[in-house]
Structures are given as structure tokens and as C-alpha cells.
Amino acid sequence: MMIKSFVAIFAVFVATVAANTHVIRLVNNTTSTLPKTFDAFVPSNISEFLARATDPQPRFVPLTELRNPGIENAYKPSSDLAKKLETEPILDHSIRMYYFSLLMLHSGFPSDTPGVPQITREELLKRVFLTCILHDVGLSNDDFVLNHPAHAMSFELQGGILAYEHLLETYPSKLNADEVGDIAQGIMLHTLNPTFTSGAASAANFLVAQSALFDLGGYGSLSPDFAKLFGALLSRDSVGEIEAAYPHGAVISEEFVTDIEGMLKQKPNCLLSHAPPNLLEVIGSVINLADS
């Protein structure tokens, strides 16, 4: 009887170890080819950024290897909030951004630059995921967002405040002040960061801002500098695979054009009022990113 009990317990133990090993393997698939650390701060200037990049080239990485179940499950409450507040096209936009950011990390994002503070890949992936998934909550027409005291602000600023409140309430012991601050700032500045030509951005802020711009404007985007950046760091085959799972199409372009037009009418001084005059034309012209 004791032998049977021991065998049963041992079988459960073996199954548990196997399951945990599978989970670890899933998590490690995402990071196995990435450096252990990245530059925590990078130049906002695109030419300076590319000069610092480590052998930049558009590497193909399958979507299955970009996925990180460990982080995505650990911070699922944030995905659930975005899903509750946003339309499906906006949510898919955020998810594509997350994977585009990871793709850039695989393609030569600066790492181990002498004299530059480093951020671990796990820490950076966490910040990128949370910033991407929450960056457009300020665009929501949900009553919670419309009735929030910060709704009179530009959507990026309100979104940063909403995210700040959500992160503090939801992860009081999992996120520290530096992490919450970096995520909230990245949301607040995600439409402005690409316009900066001097100074530095945090690694997460840079990735989120550039992936947002790419998802709106594609490879041509709004300037030759951005076209050079995206051509160097984003594999068209990988982008196509991400789009197949989370379609871009004309729907998101039309929704963003409508949202921005309404925003400019309602808040003439919003942050997007400083965008290039051809912004809406560029956004409206992009159907499939891989072919842009």
C-alpha cells in the first residue's frame, strides 16, 4: 500500500516537473537569443541610435518565439483592462506594437554600450508589455474614461494617469516607483518621443513610441530617418506574420483618422496638433504594414 502511494506521489512529482519545465521552455524561447541586458537609455536621434545599435539588420523571428507567456500571464489584469476599455482594432494595434518592439530587440537594439546604464531583458520586456498594452486607454469612449477628471487633457496624458493609477492599485508589490514612472511617462510621451532629435529616451519609451509610429505609418512613415530605422530593425516576413495573427487592414487606419480628426476639433491644443501636417494622409494610406 505504501509502495503504491509512493509511486502515485512520485508520478505527480514527475508530471509537475515536466509541466514546469515546459513553462520555463516557453518563457526562455522568447529570450534565448536576446542579450541579457540592453542600454537602459538610448539616443532619441535616429542616426545616433543606429550608430550605437549592435549589427542592426532585420532578423526574422517567428511569432511563436516572440511570445512570452510568463510576462503576458503575470500582467494579464492589464490586458483585461485594455480589452474592456478599447475597441478590438485598437487592442490589436497595441499587441502588434508589443511584438514589433520585441522584434527590434532581436535586430540589434543597443546593448552593453560603455558608460551607459543597462536594463535586464526581463525588466525591459515587462515595461514594454505594460506600456504597449495600456498606451491607448485614453482613447476609450467608456464612461470610466470619459468621466475621469483627467479627460480634459490630451489622450496620451490621461492615458498615462489612468495607467499610473491602475498599476499602483493592481501591482502594489510587483512594480516599484521607477517601473511605474517609466511606463506612465512612455504612455504620456508616445506621440511626442519620435519628434525629439536630441537627448535620450528610456529603452522602453523609445521602443513603444517607434512601434506605435510604425504601426500607423508603415515602413515609409513620416520621414527618411524613420524609414531607415524600420528598414534596419523590422523584418517584413516577421511583420507579415504578426499582421496575420493581429490584422492591421484599413479598419484601424480609418478608426485612427476619425479619432484624431475628432480630437483636433474638440481639443485644438492637444499634443497631436503638433504632428506633421501629412499625418492623417500617411495613416490613411497604410493597409498592410509588410507591404508598405
N, C-alpha and C positions, 0 to 999 in steps of 0.2 A: 504493500500500500504506500509505504514511504517512498519506495523507488518510483512508483507511478507518479506520485505528487512531485517528486524532484524532476522527473522527465518533463512533466507538464510545465512546471515553473521555468525550466531551462529553455523549453520551446518558446515560451512567451518572451524570455530574455533575448533569445536569438532574433525573434521577429522584430522586437523593439529596436535592437541594434541595427538590423538591416534597414528598418524604416528611417531611423535617424541618419544612417549613412547615406540613404537616398536623398534626404532633405539637404544634407551637407553638400552632396554632389550637385544638386540643383543650384544651390547658392553659389558654390565655387565655380560652376560653369560660366557665370557672368563675369567673374573677376580673375579667372585663372590666367588670362593673357594680359591683364592690366598691370601697370606698375603698382607697387604697394603704396606709393604716395604720389601726389600731384602738387604743383605750385598752388599755394593757397590764394595767391593774388597774381593776376596776370594783367598785362597792358591792355587798356581799352582801345588803343590804336591798333588797327588790324595789321598793318605792316610790321609793327613792333611785336605783336603777338605771334605772327607767323615766323618771324626771325627767331623767336625763342622756342617755337614748337620743336618737338623731337621727331625728326624724319617724318614730316606731315605728308600723308598720302591717304586717299580714300579707300580704306580697307573694308572689304566685305565681311560682315559679321552676321550670321543668321539670327533672326529674331529670337529663336529658342535660346541662344547664348546670351542675348541682351537681357532677357527676363531675369529678375532677381526676386524669387518668391519670398525669400527671407524678409527683405525690406518691405516689399509690397504687402505682405500679410501683417507685418508688425505695425504698419501705419494705415491699415485698412479703414479705420474711422475717418481719416481724411479723404480717402477715395469715396467713401459713403456720403460724406458731406457734399463733395463736389457733384456726385451723381444726383443727390437730392435737389441741389440748387440750380444745376446747369442743364441746358439742352444737350441732347446726345451729340450733335456736331461739335459743340464747344468742349464737351468732355473728351471726345476723340482727339480733338486738337491738342489738349493738354497731355494726353497719353502719347501721342506722336512726338510731341516735344521732348518728353522724358526719354524716349528711345533714341531720338536724334542726338540728345545730349550724351547718352551713353556711347553712341556711335562715334561722336567726336573724341571721347576719351580714349577709344580704341585706335584712333587715327593720328596720334601724335600730339595730343594736348600736353603742354609744358609740364615737365616733371624733373625734380632734382636740380633745378637751376641754382647755382651757387649764390648764397646770400638771401634766397627767397624762402620764407617760411613754407613748410609742407603741410598738407592735409591728407589724412589717410584715405584710401579709396572708399572704404566702408562709410566713413563720415561724409565724404563728398557725395556718394550715391544717395545717402539718406537725405541730405539737404536738397539735392537736385530733385528727387522724387517729390518731396513735400512742396517745394516751390512750384514745380510744374503743375502738380495736381490741383493746387489751390490758387494759381495765379489769376484766374479769370472769375473767381466767385463774385467779384464786384460788378460783373456784367449781368448778374441774375435779376430776373423780374419777380423772384419770390418775395412775398410780403416781409419776410425776415430781413432781407437785404434792403428793400425799398423803404422800410420803416426804421432802419438803423440810423442813429444820429449822424453817422459819417457819410450818409448818402448824398449830401450836398457836394462832396468832394469828387475829384476825378476818380473813375472806377478803380484805377491802379492803387490810389491811396486808400480808398475804402477797402479794397480787397486785402491790402496789407494789414489793415487794422482788424478786419474780420479774421484773417489767418492768425494774427498775433493772439487774439482772444481765444480762438479755437485751440491753438497749440498749447497755450498755458493751461487751459481747462482740461484738455484731453490727455496730455502727456506731462503732468507735473514732475514726474520723477525720471522721465526718459529723455527730456530735452533741457539743455541749460540755456542761460540767457544769450550766450554767443550764438547758439544754433537758432533759437527763435528769432533773434535780431537779424541774422543773415537771411533767413527765409523771408521774413516780413519785408526787409529792405529790398530783396530781389523782386518781390511782387510789386512793390511801390515804384520801382525804377525800371521795370522790364520793357517799357516802351521808350524810355529815355537812354538807357545804357548803350544801345547801338549807335547813338548820335555822338557819344563822347569820343574825342580824338586825342585826349591826353589823360594822364592819371591812370589809376588802376581800378579793377573790379575784383570782387572775390571770385574764386573759380566757379562757384555755384551761380552767382549772379550773371557772370559772363555767359555761361552755357545756356541758362534759361532765356536770357534776352536774345541771344543769337538763334536759338532753336525756334523761338516764337517768330522772329523775323523771317526765318527760312520757311516756316510753315505757312506764312502769309504770302511771301513774295517769291518763293522758289529759288532756283539757282541764279537767275538773273537779278532778283531782288531789286534793291534801290540804288546800287552803286557798283562800280567795278571792284571796289575793295571787298564788298560782301560776296560778290560772285567768285572772287579769288579764294576767299575763306571757305565758302561752302564747297567749291570745287576741290579744295585740298583736303577737306575733312569728312565729307559725306559721300559714301559710295552710292551711286544711283541704283545699283542692284539691291542694296540693303534698304534704301529709301522706298523702293518699289515694294519690297516685302512687307515693310511696316505699313505702307498705304493699303496693301491688300487686306491686312488684318484690321486696320482702322482707317477706312476710306476718307480721302480728302474731298475730291469731287468739287462740283460747283456749289453745293449746298452751303458749305462753310464759308466760301468766298462771298456768296450773296448775303449770308447772315452777318458777317463782319462788316460788309459795306453798309448794310441797313443800320446796324448798331452804331457804327461810327458816325454816319450821317445824322442819326437822331441825337447822339451825344454832342456833336458840334453845334446843333441847333439849340439844345437845352442848356449846354454849358459851353459857351463860346471860348471860355478861358481854360478849358480842360487841357491836360497835358498833350493829348493828341493834336491839339490845334497847332502845335509846333512841328508836326511831322511834315515831310516833303510834300509839296502840292500834288504830286502824282501818286500818292499813297493808295487812294481808292482805285485808281485806274490799274495799278500794279496788282492789287489784291484781287480785283475782279477778273483779271486776265488769267489767273492760275487755276487750272482744273486738276491736273495730276502733277505732283511735285517732281517725280522721277523723270518726267518728260519736259520739264520747264526749262 
